[in-house]
Amino acid sequence: MARDAVAEVILIAGCVLGAGACGRPAVEVRPPNIFLISIDALRADHLGCYGYDRPTSPVLDELASRGTRFSSAFVNTHGTPPSHTTLLSSLYQETHQVDLDGSHDHGNDHRIPDEVELVQEILQREGWRTIAVTGGGYMSAEFGFARGFDEFVDRVRGVNQGVEKLLEALAGQTGEPRPIFALFHTYEELLHVPLIVFGTGVEHGVVNPRLVSLVDVAPTILSVAGLPVPARMEGRDFLGDPSPVTWPAQRVFAQYGSQLYCVRTPRWKLIWRPSSDRAQLFDLRHDPTERRNLVRKKPEESARLLAEIETWRRTRRRLDLVRRPAEDLSAEKAEELRALGYAE
């Protein structure tokens, strides 16, 4: 009889993903334990493994040396609620509509719609034991982030307390026959984020330059888990076989509500503001700090990329969401958000 082996993967997406069993080992492998670590506002350019010259991240640097680091990973929107909804659902903000109108008057603006299925709900349904430890704030049950978790702990303060709570939760799973999916989130506005994957079957010491984004994380988790990726998800498995598209054809789309839209290619980046119909074009190969707007000097390139944004917007599937009555935040939650710097 084949011996069972437990595969594990860690995903760090600024974020870290840990997952396993990408190959076909000789032993029979149980479904993998998967750990997703999300560190709010973690800057790629302040990590040693991304070239920073100070020793700010020895643990992450070690994980990167033993796993795969993606050098061109980006968020698809700004703000904790919409960005983490994209992370866990593989839907763009244009589709899930969290904070799409840019209004922050009511708590419901930040809440995940019931119609949006999250990756932990899929894993829970398929037999994973699901655990989350978060820093609270917008990453709380009040905004829908507890859905699909068997155990949900929020309002931890800092990495040390968060890790302690996570270890306590995992210790309670000793002898648990089911595989585990654990989300750890903490607070530490960015577009370029670190993305590190470490675990069984993941290539060691590799720097992968392909363009990826947070919308690709949930499909990757499901693929690692050996589960089918729902057709409604808009991202792709970034650990699978490379896409047949060539490197120049890769794209990352991002937005700030309905106020700003962006498309990024390996060379070009176009930012468009619909309200004024103004655009900025940057040549990332020769101007990586984005100081020279070339929209007038490169009108054909600008028009081509703007057309891509318009096509991307037009082809997003708009969910038929049930609008709930607006609910003001509780005084306790408002104070918590102020303490985290989200409100004055």
C-alpha positions in Angstrom: 0.0 0.0 0.0 1.3 3.5 -0.9 2.3 5.7 2.0 0.4 9.0 2.4 2.4 12.2 2.2 1.3 15.6 3.1 2.2 18.4 0.7 2.3 22.0 1.7 2.5 25.3 -0.1 3.0 28.8 1.2 1.9 31.8 -0.9 3.0 35.3 0.1 1.4 38.0 -2.0 2.1 41.3 -0.7 1.4 38.2 -0.8 3.0 34.8 0.0 1.4 31.5 -1.2 2.4 28.2 0.1 1.0 25.1 -1.6 2.2 21.7 -2.8 2.1 18.6 -5.0 2.7 20.2 -8.4 4.6 17.1 -9.6 3.8 13.4 -9.3 5.7 11.9 -6.4 6.0 8.1 -6.1 4.0 8.1 -2.8 0.3 8.7 -2.7 -0.2 12.4 -1.8 -3.1 13.7 0.2 -4.6 17.0 -0.9 -2.2 19.7 0.1 -2.2 22.1 3.0 -2.3 25.6 1.6 -1.2 28.8 3.4 -1.9 32.2 2.0 -0.1 35.1 3.7 -1.3 38.6 2.8 0.6 41.6 4.2 -1.3 44.9 3.5 0.8 47.5 1.7 4.0 45.4 1.7 6.3 47.0 -0.8 8.3 44.8 -3.2 11.1 47.4 -3.5 11.7 47.3 0.3 12.5 43.5 0.4 16.0 42.1 0.0 14.9 39.5 -2.5 13.6 42.3 -4.7 16.9 44.2 -4.6 16.6 46.4 -1.5 20.0 47.0 0.1 19.0 46.8 3.7 18.3 43.6 5.7 14.5 44.2 6.0 13.2 40.7 5.1 15.5 37.8 6.0 12.7 35.3 6.3 11.0 36.2 3.1 14.4 36.3 1.3 15.0 32.7 2.5 11.6 31.6 1.3 12.2 33.2 -2.1 15.6 31.4 -2.4 13.8 28.1 -1.8 10.8 28.9 -4.0 9.6 30.9 -7.0 9.6 34.7 -6.9 7.5 36.6 -9.4 9.3 39.8 -10.3 6.3 41.4 -12.2 3.3 40.9 -9.9 0.7 43.6 -9.5 -2.5 44.4 -7.8 -5.7 45.0 -9.8 -7.1 47.7 -7.7 -6.3 49.8 -4.6 -7.8 49.5 -1.1 -8.2 46.6 1.2 -11.8 45.5 0.6 -11.8 45.5 -3.2 -8.2 44.3 -3.6 -8.8 41.3 -1.2 -12.1 40.5 -2.8 -10.2 40.2 -6.1 -7.5 38.1 -4.3 -10.1 35.6 -3.0 -12.6 35.6 -5.8 -10.5 36.0 -9.0 -12.9 38.7 -10.1 -11.9 42.2 -11.1 -13.4 45.2 -9.3 -15.3 46.0 -12.4 -17.1 42.6 -11.9 -17.5 42.3 -8.1 -18.2 46.0 -7.7 -16.8 46.4 -4.2 -16.1 50.2 -3.8 -16.6 50.7 -7.5 -18.3 54.0 -7.2 -15.7 55.4 -4.8 -18.2 56.2 -2.1 -17.2 55.5 1.5 -20.3 56.8 3.3 -21.7 53.4 4.4 -20.3 50.1 5.5 -22.1 48.3 2.7 -19.9 49.9 0.1 -17.0 47.8 1.4 -18.9 44.5 1.9 -18.4 41.5 -0.4 -21.7 40.8 -2.2 -23.3 37.5 -1.4 -23.3 36.6 -5.1 -19.4 36.6 -5.2 -18.0 33.2 -4.3 -14.7 33.1 -2.5 -12.0 30.5 -2.8 -12.2 29.5 0.8 -15.9 28.7 0.3 -15.0 26.3 -2.6 -12.2 24.7 -0.5 -14.5 24.3 2.5 -17.2 22.6 0.4 -14.5 20.3 -1.1 -13.4 19.1 2.4 -10.6 21.5 3.5 -10.5 22.8 7.1 -10.4 26.5 6.6 -8.8 28.9 9.1 -8.3 32.7 8.9 -6.4 35.1 11.2 -6.7 38.7 10.1 -5.8 42.2 11.3 -9.4 43.2 11.5 -10.4 46.6 10.1 -11.9 46.0 6.7 -10.7 42.3 6.8 -13.4 41.4 9.2 -16.6 39.4 9.3 -18.6 42.6 9.1 -17.5 43.0 5.5 -18.0 39.4 4.5 -14.4 38.1 4.8 -15.4 35.4 7.4 -17.5 33.5 4.8 -16.2 30.0 4.1 -14.0 29.8 7.2 -14.5 27.2 9.9 -12.5 29.4 12.2 -12.1 33.1 11.8 -10.1 35.3 14.2 -9.7 39.0 13.5 -8.4 42.1 15.3 -5.0 40.7 15.9 -2.4 43.4 16.3 0.9 43.0 14.5 2.7 40.1 13.0 3.7 38.5 16.4 0.2 38.3 17.8 -1.2 37.2 14.4 1.3 34.4 14.1 0.6 33.3 17.7 -3.1 33.1 17.0 -2.5 31.2 13.8 -0.3 28.7 15.5 -2.9 28.3 18.2 -5.5 27.6 15.6 -3.3 25.1 13.7 -2.3 23.4 16.9 -6.0 22.5 17.4 -5.9 20.7 14.1 -3.5 17.9 15.3 -4.8 14.7 13.9 -7.2 16.5 11.6 -7.7 14.1 8.6 -8.7 17.0 6.3 -6.2 19.2 4.5 -6.0 22.8 5.8 -6.3 26.1 4.0 -5.1 29.0 6.2 -5.2 32.7 5.5 -3.0 35.0 7.5 -3.5 38.8 6.9 -1.8 41.7 8.7 -1.4 45.4 8.2 2.2 46.7 7.7 -1.0 52.5 -2.1 0.8 50.3 -4.1 0.7 48.6 -7.6 3.8 46.5 -7.7 3.7 43.9 -5.0 5.9 40.9 -4.0 4.6 37.4 -4.9 6.5 34.5 -3.5 5.5 30.8 -3.8 7.2 28.1 -1.7 6.4 24.4 -1.2 6.3 20.9 -2.5 6.8 20.8 -6.3 7.5 24.5 -6.6 10.8 25.4 -8.4 13.6 26.5 -6.1 15.5 29.8 -6.5 13.6 30.8 -9.6 12.8 34.4 -10.6 9.8 34.3 -12.9 9.3 37.5 -15.0 5.9 36.8 -16.4 3.2 39.4 -15.7 0.8 38.2 -13.0 -1.6 39.9 -10.6 -3.8 39.2 -7.6 -6.7 38.1 -9.8 -4.6 35.0 -10.6 -4.1 33.8 -6.9 -7.5 32.0 -6.4 -7.2 30.0 -9.6 -3.7 29.0 -8.6 -4.8 27.9 -5.2 -7.6 25.7 -6.7 -5.2 24.2 -9.2 -2.7 23.4 -6.5 -5.6 21.8 -4.5 -6.4 19.6 -7.6 -9.8 21.3 -8.0 -11.3 22.6 -11.2 -11.2 26.4 -11.7 -14.7 27.8 -12.2 -15.3 29.5 -15.5 -16.5 32.6 -13.8 -13.0 33.3 -12.4 -11.2 35.9 -14.5 -7.6 35.1 -13.5 -5.3 32.1 -14.5 -3.1 29.6 -12.7 0.3 31.2 -12.7 2.1 27.9 -11.6 0.7 25.9 -14.5 2.2 25.6 -18.0 3.0 28.9 -19.5 0.3 30.5 -21.5 0.6 30.1 -25.3 0.6 33.9 -25.7 4.0 35.3 -26.3 5.7 37.6 -23.8 4.9 40.8 -25.6 1.2 39.9 -25.6 0.9 39.6 -21.8 -1.3 42.1 -20.0 -2.3 43.2 -16.4 -5.4 45.4 -16.0 -6.0 47.5 -12.9 -8.4 50.1 -11.8 -9.2 52.6 -9.0 -12.9 52.2 -8.7 -14.4 53.8 -11.8 -12.1 56.8 -11.6 -8.9 55.4 -13.1 -8.0 52.5 -15.4 -4.6 51.0 -16.3 -3.2 48.4 -18.6 0.4 47.3 -18.3 2.4 45.3 -20.9 6.0 44.2 -20.5 7.0 47.5 -22.0 4.2 50.0 -21.8 1.8 51.3 -19.1 -1.3 53.4 -20.0 -3.3 55.2 -17.3 -6.7 56.6 -18.3 -9.1 58.9 -16.4 -12.6 58.5 -18.0 -14.1 61.7 -16.4 -11.6 63.9 -18.3 -10.7 61.5 -21.0 -7.0 62.1 -20.2 -4.3 59.5 -20.5 -0.7 59.0 -19.5 1.6 56.6 -21.4 5.0 55.4 -20.0 7.7 53.4 -21.6 8.8 51.2 -18.7 11.8 49.9 -20.6 13.4 53.4 -20.8 11.5 55.2 -18.0 10.8 52.7 -15.2 10.0 55.5 -12.7 7.3 56.8 -15.0 8.4 60.4 -15.3 7.8 61.1 -19.0 4.3 61.0 -20.4 4.5 59.9 -24.0 0.8 60.0 -24.8 1.4 62.8 -27.4 4.6 61.4 -28.8 3.2 57.9 -29.2 -0.4 58.5 -30.3 -0.8 55.1 -32.0 0.5 53.2 -29.0 -1.8 55.2 -26.7 -4.8 54.6 -28.9 -4.1 50.9 -29.1 -3.8 50.5 -25.3 -6.8 52.7 -24.7 -8.9 50.5 -27.0 -7.7 47.5 -25.0 -8.9 49.1 -21.8 -12.3 49.9 -23.3 -12.6 46.3 -24.7 -11.7 44.9 -21.3 -14.3 47.1 -19.5 -17.0 46.2 -22.0 -16.4 42.5 -21.8 -16.5 42.3 -17.9 -19.4 40.2 -16.7 -21.5 42.5 -14.4 -23.0 40.5 -11.6 -26.7 40.9 -10.9 -26.3 42.1 -7.3 -29.0 42.5 -4.7 -28.6 46.0 -3.2 -28.9 45.9 0.5 -30.2 48.9 2.6 -27.3 51.1 3.7 -26.0 50.5 7.2 -23.7 52.9 9.0 -20.6 51.5 10.7 -20.9 50.8 14.4 -19.0 53.2 16.6 -16.6 50.4 17.6 -15.8 49.5 14.0 -15.4 53.2 13.1 -12.9 53.6 15.9 -11.0 50.5 14.9 -10.7 51.8 11.3 -9.4 55.1 12.6 -6.8 53.3 14.7 -5.6 51.5 11.5 -5.4 54.8 9.6 -8.4 54.3 7.4 -10.4 57.2 8.8 -9.8 60.5 10.6 
